């Protein structure tokens, strides 16, 4: 699956501001936030305290290219 990234390099990241996770799920699935736990844990592991962020998780009936999860992230960057 192709991804878009305008990040100049990890050394420029000063923090993770927010994640939005779109999870492809059946109507009876109700644990969308748990599907993002691994991503949140990774950002905290990589960026330490600066990886702590706000997040939203929503369920979707379908995603492009049959993806299971689509994640949008907003980072703060140094100049």
N, C-alpha and C positions, 0 to 999 in steps of 0.2 A: 504494500500500500504506500502510495506517495505521501509525503508530508511537506508542509511548508514551514520554513524556519528563517527568520530574519535576525538570528542571534549572532553577534560578531565573535563570540567565544565565551567559554565558561568563566574565564578570568574577569570578564566585564560584568557578570551577574552579581548584584549586591543583595538580591532577595527575590523570593517568590511571593507575589502579591495574591494571586487568585488562580484556582483551577476550576474549570467547568468540565464535568464528565458526562457524556451522553452514552448511556448503556442500552444496547439492544436487548430487549427482554420481553417475555410473555406477560400478559396482563396480570397474572397472579404473582409475579415476582415483586417483592417489596423491600429488598435489601440493597438498593442502589448505592447508598453511601459506602457500604462494605466493599463494593467492587472497585472503589477508588483508593482504598487503604494502602495498597502496594505502591501506587504512584506517590501518594503523600509521604509515605515512609521513605521512599527513595530520595525525594527532594530534601527531606530533613537530614537524611544520612549524608548526602552530597554537600549541602549548604549549611549544615548545622542549624543553629537558632534562626538564621536568616532564611531557612527553608520553610519555616512555619508560615501558613497561609490560610486565607479564607477559601471555601470551596462550595460548589453546588453540584449535585448529582441528580440527573433526571433520566427517566426511562423513555425509550424510543421503540416504536414498532419496527423500524428498519433504519439502517445507516448505509451510507455510500459503500459500494463494493463489498457488501455483506460483512462489514467490520463489526466486531463485537462491542468495542469501546472506541469512542472518539474523545480525545482530550484537548482542551484549549487551555493554555497557560499564559498568564501575564507575569512578566518578570520586571524587576527594577534593575537598571543598568547604570554603571559608572560612565563618565564621559571619556 
